[in-house]
Amino acid sequence: DLDVETIVAKLNLNANFEAHQITKFSGNTVRWQIKHFASTIACSALTEIVKITKDEIGDEAFTFNLETIRKEIINKNLNETPESLITKSHVALHCKDLISIACSLTTVTLDQGELFSLQNAGLHFLRFLIEHFTDTKDPEDTSLDSNQLIMENFVSQVVPSVKHALSACDSPLDEESVATDGTRNFFINGCNALLLITEKGLVSDSSSLRRILRPLIPTTEEVSFCRYPESDGGCPLHLKPNSFVDNRMSVLLPRVGKIWCLGQMCIAGEMGKYSADVVPVILNEIKNVKDGVAILSAALAIDSFKLKVLKDSTAPSTNSDDVKSIDEHASLEM
């Protein structure tokens, strides 16, 4: 009989061989566009696997549960031939490789340039893996009363990947650089990833949380405010694109994303979804700009309501006088 480790090793070897049969047609070096497409296909394929597993077994988490799958291999090893065992694989058996690939994609570069579209696809892939592997126990941890999860083994890879996304809009652009939608979308994706890993307990200690939160803390310039109506010198909240080719619809995403993400973390912390240390750390980090954050948060809430009312303005129940009243009393000039 084959032991579990040998079966798992052979299954991984088979998977690598099958992948090589596809990638060998692209030449010695796989282009980043192919990696982007492969990452998207991987998310779609795993989503379908989850659906199929749920329909056939009734448990969508089965194929991601490494402990259960290893037990199944041990049981089947007594009744089936080694050849039949090696042909049956599960996603959980490739957990290490999948997470390592996803983390590497989130920080990939080409000729010292950031590939934000590929990094964004890799981060989507990583978020999918975290969501489905986060409750899986580590079967290799044999200590008594141990509840160590398998994702805890990859914290050193996951946290830097998320931090890289949060820093996408952090560094100042030089005169020849142009911020793109991809840069800002990658940042927002990083905000979503931060909310996920915090909720799943992958960032537990306050020192690690403080470091990863640093790119989210607004500067005094980002939360500056002025009287309304604006003075002749112009409103400091009004942002202008750095280039005529820049998208004016996305230029505000980093500023709004920071406030939104911090607010989501505070709300989740107060609801008990995070550890007790999260909210105090956030409040301590924004203590120097808390007035500006509060004012900008209120302004964003008002403008969000205005946008919603205007979007529904064609509905018969909408009162145009309400919109006019809101415009007269509050406005966020950006």
C-alpha positions as CSV (number, residue, x, y, z in Angstrom):
1,D,0.0,0.0,0.0
2,L,1.1,3.6,-0.7
3,D,1.2,6.0,2.2
4,V,-0.6,9.3,2.1
5,E,2.5,11.4,1.5
6,T,3.5,9.3,-1.5
7,I,0.0,9.6,-3.0
8,V,-0.1,13.4,-2.5
9,A,3.4,13.8,-4.0
10,K,2.4,11.7,-7.1
11,L,-0.9,13.7,-7.5
12,N,1.1,17.0,-7.4
13,L,3.6,15.5,-9.9
14,N,0.8,14.6,-12.2
15,A,-0.8,18.0,-12.0
16,N,2.5,19.7,-12.8
17,F,3.0,17.4,-15.8
18,E,-0.5,18.1,-17.1
19,A,0.1,21.9,-16.7
20,H,3.4,21.6,-18.6
21,Q,1.6,20.0,-21.5
22,I,-0.3,23.2,-22.0
23,T,2.3,25.9,-21.2
24,K,5.0,24.3,-23.3
25,F,3.2,25.6,-26.4
26,S,3.8,29.2,-25.3
27,G,7.6,28.9,-25.5
28,N,10.3,29.1,-22.9
29,T,8.8,32.1,-21.2
30,V,5.1,32.4,-20.4
31,R,3.9,35.9,-21.2
32,W,2.2,37.8,-18.5
33,Q,-1.0,38.0,-20.6
34,I,-1.2,34.2,-20.5
35,K,-0.7,34.3,-16.7
36,H,-3.5,36.8,-16.4
37,F,-5.8,34.6,-18.5
38,A,-4.7,31.5,-16.5
39,S,-5.5,33.2,-13.2
40,T,-9.0,34.1,-14.4
41,I,-9.6,30.6,-15.7
42,A,-8.4,29.2,-12.3
43,C,-11.0,31.2,-10.4
44,S,-13.7,30.1,-12.8
45,A,-12.7,26.5,-12.7
46,L,-12.5,26.4,-8.9
47,T,-15.9,28.1,-8.7
48,E,-17.4,25.3,-10.8
49,I,-15.6,22.7,-8.7
50,V,-17.3,24.1,-5.7
51,K,-20.7,24.0,-7.4
52,I,-20.2,20.4,-8.6
53,T,-19.0,19.3,-5.2
54,K,-22.0,20.8,-3.5
55,D,-24.4,19.1,-6.0
56,E,-22.7,15.7,-5.7
57,I,-21.7,15.5,-2.1
58,G,-23.8,18.2,-0.5
59,D,-20.7,19.9,1.0
60,E,-19.1,22.7,-1.1
61,A,-16.1,22.8,1.4
62,F,-15.2,19.1,0.9
63,T,-12.7,19.5,-1.8
64,F,-10.9,22.3,0.2
65,N,-10.8,20.2,3.4
66,L,-7.3,18.7,3.5
67,E,-7.9,16.8,6.7
68,T,-11.0,15.1,5.4
69,I,-9.4,14.3,2.1
70,R,-6.3,12.7,3.6
71,K,-8.6,10.5,5.8
72,E,-10.4,9.5,2.7
73,I,-7.2,8.5,1.0
74,I,-6.2,6.4,4.0
75,N,-9.6,4.6,3.9
76,K,-9.6,4.0,0.1
77,N,-6.0,2.9,0.2
78,L,-7.3,-0.3,1.8
79,N,-9.7,-1.1,-1.0
80,E,-8.5,0.4,-4.2
81,T,-5.4,-0.1,-6.4
82,P,-2.6,2.4,-6.2
83,E,-3.2,3.4,-9.8
84,S,-6.8,4.4,-9.2
85,L,-5.9,6.4,-6.1
86,I,-3.3,8.5,-8.0
87,T,-5.8,9.4,-10.7
88,K,-8.2,11.0,-8.2
89,S,-7.1,14.5,-6.9
90,H,-8.7,17.3,-5.0
91,V,-8.0,21.1,-4.8
92,A,-6.8,20.8,-1.2
93,L,-3.9,18.6,-2.2
94,H,-2.5,21.5,-4.2
95,C,-3.2,24.1,-1.5
96,K,0.5,25.1,-1.1
97,D,1.2,25.5,-4.8
98,L,-2.0,27.4,-5.5
99,I,-1.5,30.0,-2.6
100,S,2.2,30.4,-3.6
101,I,1.3,31.1,-7.2
102,A,-1.5,33.6,-6.2
103,C,0.9,35.5,-3.9
104,S,3.6,35.7,-6.5
105,L,1.1,37.0,-9.1
106,T,0.1,39.9,-6.8
107,T,3.7,41.3,-6.7
108,V,4.8,40.3,-10.3
109,T,6.7,42.9,-12.3
110,L,8.1,43.2,-15.8
111,D,11.3,45.2,-16.5
112,Q,10.9,46.9,-13.0
113,G,7.4,48.0,-14.0
114,E,4.2,47.0,-12.2
115,L,1.7,44.8,-14.0
116,F,-1.4,46.0,-12.2
117,S,-3.9,44.0,-14.3
118,L,-2.1,40.8,-13.6
119,Q,-1.5,41.7,-10.0
120,N,-5.2,42.4,-9.6
121,A,-6.2,39.0,-11.2
122,G,-3.7,37.3,-8.8
123,L,-5.2,39.1,-5.8
124,H,-8.8,38.0,-6.9
125,F,-7.4,34.4,-7.1
126,L,-5.8,34.8,-3.6
127,R,-9.0,36.1,-2.1
128,F,-10.9,33.1,-3.5
129,L,-8.4,30.7,-1.9
130,I,-8.5,32.4,1.4
131,E,-12.3,32.3,1.6
132,H,-12.3,28.6,0.9
133,F,-9.2,27.4,2.8
134,T,-9.5,29.6,5.8
135,D,-11.5,27.0,7.9
136,T,-9.3,24.1,6.9
137,K,-7.3,22.6,9.8
138,D,-3.6,21.8,9.3
139,P,-3.4,17.9,9.3
140,E,0.3,18.0,9.8
141,D,-0.1,19.6,13.2
142,T,-0.3,16.6,15.4
143,S,-0.1,18.4,18.8
144,L,-2.9,17.7,21.3
145,D,-5.9,20.1,21.3
146,S,-4.4,22.0,18.4
147,N,-6.8,24.1,16.2
148,Q,-4.1,25.5,13.9
149,L,-5.5,26.3,10.5
150,I,-3.6,25.6,7.3
151,M,-3.8,29.3,6.2
152,E,-1.7,30.3,9.2
153,N,1.2,28.6,7.5
154,F,1.0,31.2,4.6
155,V,0.6,34.4,6.6
156,S,4.1,35.4,5.7
157,Q,3.1,35.3,2.0
158,V,-0.4,36.6,2.2
159,V,0.2,39.7,4.3
160,P,2.9,41.2,2.1
161,S,0.7,40.5,-1.0
162,V,-2.2,42.5,0.5
163,K,0.1,45.2,1.7
164,H,1.6,45.6,-1.8
165,A,-1.9,46.2,-3.1
166,L,-2.7,48.8,-0.4
167,S,0.5,50.6,-1.4
168,A,-0.4,50.8,-5.1
169,C,-1.5,54.4,-4.8
170,D,0.8,55.3,-1.9
171,S,4.0,56.3,-3.7
172,P,4.0,59.7,-5.5
173,L,4.0,59.5,-9.3
174,D,6.8,61.2,-11.2
175,E,6.1,63.6,-14.1
176,E,6.2,60.9,-16.7
177,S,3.9,58.5,-14.8
178,V,0.1,58.4,-15.2
179,A,-2.2,56.8,-12.6
180,T,-4.5,54.3,-14.2
181,D,-7.8,52.6,-13.4
182,G,-5.8,49.4,-12.9
183,T,-3.7,51.1,-10.1
184,R,-6.8,52.2,-8.3
185,N,-8.8,49.0,-8.8
186,F,-5.8,47.1,-7.5
187,F,-5.9,49.3,-4.4
188,I,-9.6,48.8,-3.8
189,N,-9.1,45.0,-4.3
190,G,-6.4,45.3,-1.6
191,C,-8.9,47.0,0.7
192,N,-11.3,44.0,0.2
193,A,-8.5,41.6,0.8
194,L,-7.5,43.4,4.1
195,L,-11.1,43.1,5.3
196,L,-11.1,39.4,4.5
197,I,-7.8,38.5,6.2
198,T,-8.7,40.5,9.3
199,E,-12.1,38.8,9.5
200,K,-10.5,35.4,9.1
201,G,-7.9,36.2,11.8
202,L,-4.8,36.1,9.6
203,V,-3.8,39.4,11.1
204,S,-4.2,39.1,14.8
205,D,-1.4,40.9,16.6
206,S,-1.6,44.7,16.8
207,S,1.9,45.3,15.5
208,S,1.2,43.5,12.2
209,L,-2.1,45.2,11.9
210,R,-0.5,48.6,12.4
211,R,2.0,48.0,9.7
212,I,-0.5,46.8,7.1
213,L,-2.8,49.7,8.0
214,R,-0.2,52.4,7.4
215,P,-1.0,52.9,3.6
216,L,-4.7,53.4,4.6
217,I,-4.1,56.2,7.1
218,P,-5.1,59.5,5.3
219,T,-2.6,62.4,5.3
220,T,-3.6,65.8,6.5
221,E,-3.8,66.9,2.9
222,E,-6.2,64.1,2.0
223,V,-8.6,65.0,4.7
224,S,-8.3,68.8,4.6
225,F,-11.5,70.7,4.6
226,C,-12.7,74.2,3.7
227,R,-15.8,76.4,4.2
228,Y,-18.6,76.1,1.8
229,P,-19.0,77.8,-0.6
230,E,-15.4,77.5,-1.5
231,S,-13.2,80.6,-1.4
232,D,-11.7,82.3,-4.4
233,G,-8.5,80.3,-4.0
234,G,-10.3,77.1,-4.8
235,C,-11.3,74.2,-2.6
236,P,-8.5,72.0,-1.4
237,L,-10.8,68.9,-1.6
238,H,-11.1,69.3,-5.4
239,L,-8.9,66.7,-7.1
240,K,-7.7,67.1,-10.7
241,P,-6.3,64.3,-12.7
242,N,-2.5,64.4,-13.3
243,S,-3.0,63.9,-17.0
244,F,-5.6,64.7,-19.6
245,V,-5.8,60.9,-20.4
246,D,-6.5,60.1,-16.7
247,N,-10.0,58.9,-15.9
248,R,-11.8,61.5,-13.8
249,M,-14.3,58.8,-12.6
250,S,-11.6,56.9,-10.8
251,V,-9.4,59.6,-9.5
252,L,-11.2,59.7,-6.1
253,L,-11.1,55.9,-5.6
254,P,-8.0,55.9,-3.3
255,R,-9.4,58.6,-1.0
256,V,-12.8,57.1,-0.8
257,G,-11.4,53.6,-0.5
258,K,-9.3,54.5,2.5
259,I,-12.3,56.1,4.4
260,W,-14.6,53.2,3.4
261,C,-12.1,50.5,4.4
262,L,-11.4,52.1,7.8
263,G,-15.1,52.5,8.4
264,Q,-15.9,48.9,7.5
265,M,-13.2,47.7,9.9
266,C,-14.5,49.8,12.7
267,I,-18.1,48.7,12.2
268,A,-17.0,45.0,12.0
269,G,-14.9,45.4,15.1
270,E,-17.8,46.9,17.0
271,M,-20.0,44.0,15.9
272,G,-17.5,41.5,17.2
273,K,-16.4,40.1,13.9
274,Y,-12.8,41.1,14.5
275,S,-10.5,40.7,17.5
276,A,-10.9,43.3,20.3
277,D,-7.5,44.9,19.3
278,V,-8.5,46.0,15.8
279,V,-10.7,49.1,16.6
280,P,-8.2,50.6,19.2
281,V,-5.4,50.2,16.7
282,I,-7.3,52.0,14.0
283,L,-8.4,54.9,16.3
284,N,-4.9,55.3,17.5
285,E,-3.5,55.5,14.0
286,I,-6.0,58.2,12.8
287,K,-5.8,60.2,16.0
288,N,-3.9,63.1,14.3
289,V,-6.5,63.4,11.5
290,K,-9.6,62.2,13.2
291,D,-11.5,65.5,12.7
292,G,-10.8,65.5,9.0
293,V,-11.7,61.8,8.7
294,A,-15.0,62.4,10.5
295,I,-15.9,65.4,8.3
296,L,-14.9,63.6,5.1
297,S,-16.9,60.5,6.2
298,A,-20.0,62.6,6.8
299,A,-19.6,64.4,3.5
300,L,-19.2,61.0,1.7
301,A,-22.3,59.7,3.3
302,I,-24.3,62.8,2.2
303,D,-22.9,62.6,-1.3
304,S,-23.7,58.9,-1.5
305,F,-27.3,59.6,-0.5
306,K,-27.5,62.4,-3.1
307,L,-26.2,60.1,-5.8
308,K,-28.7,57.4,-4.9
309,V,-31.6,59.9,-4.9
310,L,-30.4,61.3,-8.3
311,K,-30.1,57.7,-9.7
312,D,-33.7,57.0,-8.7
313,S,-34.9,60.5,-9.8
314,T,-37.0,58.9,-12.6
315,A,-39.1,57.0,-10.1
316,P,-42.6,58.5,-9.5
317,S,-42.0,58.5,-5.7
318,T,-38.9,60.7,-5.9
319,N,-39.4,64.2,-4.6
320,S,-37.2,66.7,-6.5
321,D,-37.5,69.2,-3.7
322,D,-35.6,66.8,-1.4
323,V,-32.7,66.7,-3.8
324,K,-32.7,70.5,-4.0
325,S,-32.7,70.8,-0.2
326,I,-29.8,68.5,0.1
327,D,-27.8,70.5,-2.5
328,E,-28.4,73.7,-0.6
329,H,-27.2,72.4,2.7
330,A,-24.3,70.0,2.0
331,S,-21.9,69.4,-0.8
332,L,-18.5,67.6,-1.0
333,E,-16.4,69.5,-3.5
334,M,-14.0,67.1,-5.2
